């Protein structure tokens, strides 16, 4: 299994749910679920948190030590854009982008601030 659609379909079938039943659980239309499972489209960023909840885990979670990877993973899990994540953390989006790229490192004060939402 390599895609969100693969994981969704297997989990749905394991639970013996119809696409309609699943659509109520994750607030997506039956046709959207059909397209995911056929790997015609990928879930949008905003749908990922509900899908992770349905799956019971993030199938793409990776162990990483790099701050940029941790930030990207956190944004994906919570369905946040860079701009929204930066706003939540009260950090300038361009500063956050430079951390993600590894161009700069946050000060200890800013790192402590975002550690609460990142998995370390």
Secondary structure as the mmCIF struct_conf table of DSSP 4:
data_model
#
loop_
_struct_conf.conf_type_id
_struct_conf.id
_struct_conf.beg_label_comp_id
_struct_conf.beg_label_asym_id
_struct_conf.beg_label_seq_id
_struct_conf.end_label_comp_id
_struct_conf.end_label_asym_id
_struct_conf.end_label_seq_id
BEND BEND1 UNK A 3 UNK A 3
HELX_RH_AL_P HELX_RH_AL_P1 UNK A 4 UNK A 14
TURN_TY1_P TURN_TY1_P1 UNK A 15 UNK A 16
HELX_RH_AL_P HELX_RH_AL_P2 UNK A 19 UNK A 26
TURN_TY1_P TURN_TY1_P2 UNK A 27 UNK A 27
HELX_RH_AL_P HELX_RH_AL_P3 UNK A 30 UNK A 37
TURN_TY1_P TURN_TY1_P3 UNK A 38 UNK A 39
BEND BEND2 UNK A 40 UNK A 41
HELX_LH_PP_P HELX_LH_PP_P1 UNK A 42 UNK A 44
HELX_RH_3T_P HELX_RH_3T_P1 UNK A 45 UNK A 47
HELX_RH_AL_P HELX_RH_AL_P4 UNK A 48 UNK A 55
TURN_TY1_P TURN_TY1_P4 UNK A 56 UNK A 56
BEND BEND3 UNK A 57 UNK A 57
TURN_TY1_P TURN_TY1_P5 UNK A 59 UNK A 60
HELX_RH_AL_P HELX_RH_AL_P5 UNK A 67 UNK A 78
TURN_TY1_P TURN_TY1_P6 UNK A 79 UNK A 79
HELX_RH_AL_P HELX_RH_AL_P6 UNK A 82 UNK A 89
TURN_TY1_P TURN_TY1_P7 UNK A 90 UNK A 90
HELX_RH_AL_P HELX_RH_AL_P7 UNK A 93 UNK A 101
TURN_TY1_P TURN_TY1_P8 UNK A 102 UNK A 102
BEND BEND4 UNK A 103 UNK A 103
HELX_RH_AL_P HELX_RH_AL_P8 UNK A 108 UNK A 115
TURN_TY1_P TURN_TY1_P9 UNK A 116 UNK A 117
BEND BEND5 UNK A 118 UNK A 118
#
